[in-house]
Amino acid sequence: MTDGASQGLFVIVAVVIFGIFVLIAYILFRETLQPKLAGIFKNATDTAEASLNYKSTPAG
C-alpha cells in the first residue's frame, strides 16, 4: 500500500471508531441529553426564525 492509501485507511478507521464511541455515549446518556438537546435545537430554531423575520428599517 502507498502512503496515501494507508493514510486514507487510517482516517476511515478513526472515523468509524469515533462513530462507535459517539453511538455508545448517546445510548448511555440518552435520557440526560434529550432535554438539553431539545433546548439547544429550540433555541437555534427560535433564533433562526427571529433572524428571518427581522425587518430592517431603511436608513434615512
N, C-alpha and C positions, 0 to 999 in steps of 0.2 A: 504494500500500500504506500502511496505517496504521502508526503507530509500534509498536503491539503485534505486528502481523503481521511487520514487519521484524525486530523483536527475536526473535520466535519462530524465524524463518528463520535468524537468526544463531546461535541456540542449537543448532538442528539441524545446521547446517554445522559448528559447533565440535565437537559430539559425534561426527560422522562422521569428521572429521579426527583427533580424538583416538583413535578406534577404529582407524583405519588405522595410526596411529603405534604403538599397543599391539600390533596384529597383526604389524607388521614387526619390532618389538622381540622379540616372542615367537618368531617364525620364526628370527631371527638368533641368539638366545641360548637356544634350547630345550634344548640339551644341558647348558648350565651351570645353567639354572634348575630342571630337572626334579628333581635330588636335593634341592635346597634347598626347593622347593615341597612335595615329598613329606614332608620333615622337618617343615615347618610344619603341614601338614594332619594328620600323625600326632600331633604334639604337641597340636594342638587337639582331636582326637578322644579322645586319652587323657585330657586334662583334662576334657572334657565327660563322658566315661564315669565318671571318678572323682567328678565333681560329682554325677552322677545316682545313683551307688552309695553316696554318703556317708550314713552312718546317724548322725543326731544323737542324742546321749543326752539324755533328758529332765532338765531341771533339778530338783534335789531333794536 
